[in-house]
Amino acid sequence: MPIKNVVSWIAMVSAYVENWDIGNARKVFDEMPERNVALWNAMIMGYMREKSGVDKGFELFGLMPERNAVMYAYVITGFVRSARVDKAREVYDGMCREWRDPFCSNALMNGYLKMGRLEDAVRVYEEMMVKNVVSWSTMVDGYMKASCFEDGFGQNGYGKEALELQWALMGRASGWSLIILRFLALESLDSLVLDA
């Protein structure tokens, strides 16, 4: 390419990342005379997509001169995918509170739930300033998977909270999310009635 500008550099890095060729993406990244946020995002995203590249992505994240919420979301998701939820929480705790959008929080909650750490997921949920349908359904699903409805109000004390959360969310939900939440609530209620 005779004349390279920032757009062409980003396009090259992004193309390599999309084709899972992180080695060539890094080579182009290292050759760039100047880097902007979009380029850093593309490169770090590429590393975070691969479980084996999470540490390199985090190292690059540490060198990033100007971080943003998107980058934090990629890094948190990368650590969650590699089953390193405590490291994801460390990154989450290090970000500005206003950047803790539902995407970052939901990724962390999901990681905790996959590891069977319901109480930690509940703590993240309760700390959230903004919740969305994914936040609500993640928590409802977490309660369900933790067998909270096995003996009526839950053998571990969360059954009542799960059911209350489901009913409270129905007032906020619309469209398909309302249908899904109603289904989950009815399934939970059925469990409570059958066990009574």
Backbone hydrogen bonds in HBPLUS format (Angstrom, degrees):
<---DONOR---> <-ACCEPTOR-->    atom                        ^
c    i                          cat <-CA-CA->   ^        H-A-AA   ^      H-
h    n   atom  resd res      DA  || num        DHA   H-A  angle D-A-AA Bond
n    s   type  num  typ     dist DA aas  dist angle  dist       angle   num
A0009-TRP N   A0005-ASN O   2.99 MM   4  6.27 160.1  2.03 159.9 166.3     1
A0010-ILE N   A0006-VAL O   2.93 MM   4  6.13 165.7  1.95 153.9 157.5     2
A0011-ALA N   A0007-VAL O   2.93 MM   4  6.10 156.6  1.99 146.2 153.2     3
A0012-MET N   A0008-SER O   3.00 MM   4  6.20 154.3  2.07 144.1 150.3     4
A0013-VAL N   A0009-TRP O   2.98 MM   4  6.29 170.7  1.99 157.6 159.4     5
A0014-SER N   A0010-ILE O   2.84 MM   4  5.91 168.6  1.85 153.8 157.7     6
A0015-ALA N   A0011-ALA O   2.91 MM   4  5.98 153.7  1.98 142.5 149.7     7
A0016-TYR N   A0012-MET O   3.05 MM   4  6.32 164.5  2.07 154.1 157.4     8
A0017-VAL N   A0013-VAL O   2.91 MM   4  6.15 163.0  1.94 154.3 159.5     9
A0018-GLU N   A0014-SER O   2.84 MM   4  6.01 163.6  1.86 151.2 155.7    10
A0019-ASN N   A0015-ALA O   3.12 MM   4  6.29 137.1  2.31 139.8 150.5    11
A0019-ASN N   A0016-TYR O   3.15 MM   3  5.14 129.6  2.41  94.7 108.2    12
A0021-ASP N   A0016-TYR O   2.84 MM   5  4.97 165.8  1.86 154.9 149.9    13
A0020-TRP N   A0017-VAL O   2.98 MM   3  5.03 156.5  2.04 113.8 114.1    14
A0025-ALA N   A0021-ASP O   3.15 MM   4  6.38 155.3  2.21 147.3 154.9    15
A0026-ARG N   A0022-ILE O   2.90 MM   4  6.03 156.8  1.95 145.8 150.9    16
A0027-LYS N   A0023-GLY O   3.05 MM   4  6.29 148.8  2.15 140.5 149.7    17
A0028-VAL N   A0024-ASN O   3.02 MM   4  6.25 162.3  2.05 151.4 153.9    18
A0029-PHE N   A0025-ALA O   2.92 MM   4  6.11 161.1  1.95 147.4 153.6    19
A0030-ASP N   A0026-ARG O   2.82 MM   4  6.00 161.1  1.85 151.5 155.3    20
A0031-GLU N   A0027-LYS O   3.15 MM   4  6.35 137.9  2.33 138.0 148.8    21
A0031-GLU N   A0028-VAL O   3.10 MM   3  5.11 127.4  2.39  95.9 109.9    22
A0032-MET N   A0029-PHE O   3.30 MM   3  5.48 149.8  2.40 102.5 110.9    23
A0039-LEU N   A0036-ASN O   3.13 MM   3  5.46 122.1  2.48 103.9 117.3    24
A0040-TRP N   A0036-ASN O   3.11 MM   4  6.49 163.0  2.14 155.8 160.6    25
A0041-ASN N   A0037-VAL O   2.83 MM   4  6.04 165.1  1.85 156.8 161.2    26
A0042-ALA N   A0038-ALA O   2.98 MM   4  6.19 160.8  2.02 145.4 150.1    27
A0043-MET N   A0039-LEU O   3.01 MM   4  6.22 165.3  2.03 153.8 157.4    28
A0044-ILE N   A0040-TRP O   2.92 MM   4  6.07 173.8  1.93 160.3 162.1    29
A0045-MET N   A0041-ASN O   2.86 MM   4  5.88 158.9  1.90 149.2 156.0    30
A0046-GLY N   A0042-ALA O   3.07 MM   4  6.24 151.6  2.15 140.6 147.8    31
A0047-TYR N   A0043-MET O   3.23 MM   4  6.64 155.3  2.29 147.8 153.1    32
A0048-MET N   A0044-ILE O   2.91 MM   4  6.15 165.3  1.93 156.2 160.6    33
A0049-ARG N   A0045-MET O   3.02 MM   4  6.17 131.8  2.26 146.3 156.9    34
A0050-GLU N   A0047-TYR O   3.13 MM   3  5.65 146.6  2.25 111.5 120.1    35
A0053-GLY N   A0050-GLU O   2.87 MM   3  5.14 150.6  1.95 109.2 119.0    36
A0057-GLY N   A0053-GLY O   2.85 MM   4  6.07 157.8  1.90 157.2 164.5    37
A0058-PHE N   A0054-VAL O   2.86 MM   4  6.07 153.2  1.93 148.0 155.2    38
A0059-GLU N   A0055-ASP O   2.90 MM   4  6.10 149.8  1.99 142.6 151.1    39
A0060-LEU N   A0056-LYS O   2.97 MM   4  6.21 156.2  2.03 146.0 151.9    40
A0061-PHE N   A0057-GLY O   2.85 MM   4  6.05 149.9  1.94 142.1 151.4    41
A0062-GLY N   A0058-PHE O   2.98 MM   4  6.25 144.5  2.11 141.7 150.0    42
A0063-LEU N   A0060-LEU O   2.96 MM   3  5.09 135.3  2.17  99.4 112.2    43
A0064-MET N   A0060-LEU O   3.07 MM   4  6.31 122.1  2.42 141.8 157.5    44
A0064-MET N   A0061-PHE O   3.23 MM   3  5.10 144.6  2.36  95.6 105.7    45
A0072-TYR N   A0068-ASN O   3.21 MM   4  6.60 160.8  2.25 152.5 157.8    46
A0073-ALA N   A0069-ALA O   2.97 MM   4  6.22 156.1  2.03 149.6 156.1    47
A0074-TYR N   A0070-VAL O   3.04 MM   4  6.40 156.3  2.10 149.8 155.4    48
A0075-VAL N   A0071-MET O   2.98 MM   4  6.22 167.3  1.99 157.9 160.9    49
A0076-ILE N   A0072-TYR O   2.90 MM   4  6.03 169.7  1.91 156.0 158.9    50
A0077-THR N   A0073-ALA O   2.97 MM   4  6.03 164.9  1.99 147.5 152.3    51
A0078-GLY N   A0074-TYR O   2.84 MM   4  6.01 152.7  1.92 146.6 154.7    52
A0079-PHE N   A0075-VAL O   3.03 MM   4  6.31 161.5  2.07 153.3 156.7    53
A0080-VAL N   A0076-ILE O   2.96 MM   4  6.20 155.7  2.02 149.3 156.8    54
A0081-ARG N   A0077-THR O   2.88 MM   4  6.09 165.5  1.90 153.1 156.5    55
A0082-SER N   A0078-GLY O   3.13 MM   4  6.34 141.4  2.29 139.0 149.1    56
A0084-ARG N   A0079-PHE O   2.79 MM   5  5.01 166.1  1.81 160.2 155.7    57
A0083-ALA N   A0080-VAL O   2.94 MM   3  5.03 155.8  2.00 114.0 115.4    58
A0087-LYS N   A0084-ARG O   3.15 MM   3  5.51 124.0  2.48 104.2 117.1    59
A0088-ALA N   A0084-ARG O   3.07 MM   4  6.44 151.7  2.15 145.1 153.9    60
A0089-ARG N   A0085-VAL O   2.83 MM   4  6.12 152.4  1.91 150.3 157.2    61
A0090-GLU N   A0086-ASP O   3.02 MM   4  6.27 147.2  2.13 138.1 147.0    62
A0091-VAL N   A0087-LYS O   3.05 MM   4  6.38 155.8  2.11 149.6 154.8    63
A0092-TYR N   A0088-ALA O   2.89 MM   4  6.11 160.4  1.93 148.0 154.2    64
A0093-ASP N   A0089-ARG O   2.79 MM   4  5.99 158.1  1.84 151.0 156.1    65
A0094-GLY N   A0090-GLU O   3.14 MM   4  6.30 132.8  2.38 134.0 145.9    66
A0094-GLY N   A0091-VAL O   3.03 MM   3  5.05 130.0  2.29  95.8 109.8    67
A0095-MET N   A0092-TYR O   3.32 MM   3  5.53 161.8  2.36 105.3 110.7    68
A0099-TRP N   A0096-CYS O   2.96 MM   3  5.40 150.9  2.05 112.3 121.4    69
A0100-ARG N   A0097-ARG O   3.10 MM   3  5.39 159.2  2.15 108.4 115.0    70
A0101-ASP N   A0099-TRP O   2.60 MM   2  5.42 135.3  1.80 112.4  96.8    71
A0105-SER N   A0101-ASP O   3.12 MM   4  6.34 176.5  2.12 163.8 164.7    72
A0106-ASN N   A0102-PRO O   2.70 MM   4  5.59 161.5  1.73 148.3 154.3    73
A0107-ALA N   A0103-PHE O   3.09 MM   4  6.18 153.7  2.16 140.2 147.1    74
A0108-LEU N   A0104-CYS O   3.11 MM   4  6.39 158.8  2.16 148.3 153.6    75
A0109-MET N   A0105-SER O   2.85 MM   4  6.11 164.7  1.87 155.3 159.8    76
A0110-ASN N   A0106-ASN O   2.88 MM   4  5.97 164.6  1.91 148.3 152.9    77
A0111-GLY N   A0107-ALA O   3.01 MM   4  6.22 152.3  2.09 142.7 150.1    78
A0112-TYR N   A0108-LEU O   3.00 MM   4  6.32 161.3  2.04 153.7 157.8    79
A0113-LEU N   A0109-MET O   2.91 MM   4  6.19 161.6  1.95 154.4 159.8    80
A0114-LYS N   A0110-ASN O   2.93 MM   4  6.14 154.4  1.99 148.6 155.3    81
A0115-MET N   A0111-GLY O   3.17 MM   4  6.40 136.6  2.37 140.0 151.0    82
A0115-MET N   A0112-TYR O   3.08 MM   3  5.15 130.4  2.34  96.1 109.7    83
A0117-ARG N   A0112-TYR O   2.82 MM   5  4.97 164.1  1.84 151.5 145.9    84
A0116-GLY N   A0113-LEU O   2.99 MM   3  4.91 158.1  2.04 101.8 108.3    85
A0121-ALA N   A0117-ARG O   3.14 MM   4  6.49 156.2  2.20 150.1 157.3    86
A0122-VAL N   A0118-LEU O   2.85 MM   4  6.13 158.4  1.90 157.7 163.9    87
A0123-ARG N   A0119-GLU O   3.03 MM   4  6.24 151.5  2.12 140.5 147.9    88
A0124-VAL N   A0120-ASP O   3.08 MM   4  6.43 155.6  2.14 148.2 153.7    89
A0125-TYR N   A0121-ALA O   2.92 MM   4  6.18 163.7  1.95 151.9 156.7    90
A0126-GLU N   A0122-VAL O   2.86 MM   4  6.09 159.9  1.90 152.8 157.8    91
A0127-GLU N   A0123-ARG O   3.02 MM   4  6.20 138.2  2.20 140.3 151.3    92
A0127-GLU N   A0124-VAL O   3.11 MM   3  5.08 126.8  2.41  94.8 108.9    93
A0128-MET N   A0124-VAL O   3.15 MM   4  6.33 125.5  2.46 144.0 157.2    94
A0128-MET N   A0125-TYR O   3.24 MM   3  5.35 146.1  2.37 100.1 109.6    95
A0135-SER N   A0132-ASN O   2.99 MM   3  5.18 116.3  2.41 100.7 116.2    96
A0136-TRP N   A0132-ASN O   3.05 MM   4  6.42 163.2  2.08 158.7 162.6    97
A0137-SER N   A0133-VAL O   2.87 MM   4  6.02 172.0  1.87 153.0 155.8    98
A0138-THR N   A0134-VAL O   2.85 MM   4  5.81 149.1  1.94 142.8 151.5    99
A0139-MET N   A0135-SER O   3.12 MM   4  6.36 160.4  2.16 148.4 152.6   100
A0140-VAL N   A0136-TRP O   2.91 MM   4  6.19 165.5  1.94 156.1 160.6   101
A0141-ASP N   A0137-SER O   2.86 MM   4  5.85 162.3  1.89 143.0 148.5   102
A0142-GLY N   A0138-THR O   2.86 MM   4  6.03 148.7  1.96 140.0 149.5   103
A0143-TYR N   A0139-MET O   2.89 MM   4  6.18 158.4  1.94 153.1 157.5   104
A0144-MET N   A0140-VAL O   2.97 MM   4  6.23 159.3  2.01 148.3 154.4   105
A0145-LYS N   A0141-ASP O   2.84 MM   4  6.06 165.5  1.87 155.0 158.5   106
A0146-ALA N   A0142-GLY O   3.02 MM   4  6.09 134.9  2.23 139.1 150.6   107
A0148-CYS N   A0143-TYR O   3.32 MM   5  5.71 157.2  2.37 163.3 164.2   108
A0147-SER N   A0144-MET O   3.10 MM   3  5.48 149.0  2.20 114.9 117.1   109
A0157-GLY N   A0154-GLY O   3.28 MM   3  5.15 168.3  2.29 102.6 104.9   110
A0162-ALA N   A0158-TYR O   2.92 MM   4  6.12 157.3  1.97 156.6 163.1   111
A0163-LEU N   A0159-GLY O   3.06 MM   4  6.29 164.8  2.08 152.8 156.1   112
A0164-GLU N   A0160-LYS O   2.93 MM   4  6.13 162.5  1.96 152.0 157.3   113
A0165-LEU N   A0161-GLU O   2.85 MM   4  6.00 155.4  1.91 146.8 153.7   114
A0166-GLN N   A0162-ALA O   2.95 MM   4  6.23 160.7  1.99 150.5 155.4   115
A0167-TRP N   A0163-LEU O   3.06 MM   4  6.34 165.5  2.08 153.7 156.4   116
A0168-ALA N   A0164-GLU O   2.93 MM   4  6.05 159.3  1.97 148.9 155.2   117
A0169-LEU N   A0165-LEU O   2.97 MM   4  6.08 152.1  2.05 150.4 157.2   118
A0171-GLY N   A0168-ALA O   3.35 MM   3  5.86 147.3  2.46 107.3 114.6   119
A0172-ARG N   A0169-LEU O   2.87 MM   3  5.22 147.1  1.98 110.1 120.2   120
A0173-ALA N   A0169-LEU O   2.98 MM   4  6.11 141.7  2.13 157.0 168.9   121
A0178-LEU N   A0175-GLY O   3.09 MM   3  5.48 127.8  2.38 105.1 117.4   122
A0179-ILE N   A0175-GLY O   3.29 MM   4  6.72 154.6  2.36 146.8 153.7   123
A0180-ILE N   A0176-TRP O   2.91 MM   4  6.20 165.0  1.94 159.4 162.7   124
A0181-LEU N   A0177-SER O   2.94 MM   4  6.08 164.3  1.96 146.6 151.2   125
A0182-ARG N   A0178-LEU O   2.86 MM   4  6.01 156.2  1.92 147.1 154.1   126
A0183-PHE N   A0179-ILE O   2.94 MM   4  6.17 157.1  2.00 147.1 153.5   127
A0184-LEU N   A0180-ILE O   2.95 MM   4  6.26 163.9  1.97 153.6 157.5   128
A0185-ALA N   A0181-LEU O   2.87 MM   4  6.05 158.3  1.92 148.2 154.5   129
A0186-LEU N   A0182-ARG O   2.85 MM   4  6.04 161.3  1.89 152.2 157.1   130
A0187-GLU N   A0183-PHE O   2.89 MM   4  6.09 157.9  1.94 151.0 157.5   131
A0188-SER N   A0184-LEU O   2.94 MM   4  6.14 154.0  2.01 145.1 152.1   132
A0189-LEU N   A0185-ALA O   2.80 MM   4  5.99 160.8  1.83 150.9 156.6   133
A0190-ASP N   A0186-LEU O   2.84 MM   4  5.94 158.1  1.89 147.1 153.0   134
A0191-SER N   A0187-GLU O   3.14 MM   4  6.36 150.1  2.23 137.4 144.9   135
A0192-LEU N   A0188-SER O   2.94 MM   4  6.33 152.8  2.02 148.0 155.8   136
A0193-VAL N   A0189-LEU O   2.90 MM   4  6.19 159.1  1.94 154.4 159.6   137
A0194-LEU N   A0190-ASP O   2.90 MM   4  6.04 165.1  1.92 151.3 155.7   138
A0195-ASP N   A0191-SER O   3.07 MM   4  6.13 148.0  2.18 143.0 150.6   139
A0196-ALA N   A0192-LEU O   3.15 MM   4  6.15 122.8  2.49 135.6 148.6   140
A0196-ALA N   A0193-VAL O   3.26 MM   3  5.21 144.0  2.40  97.1 107.2   141
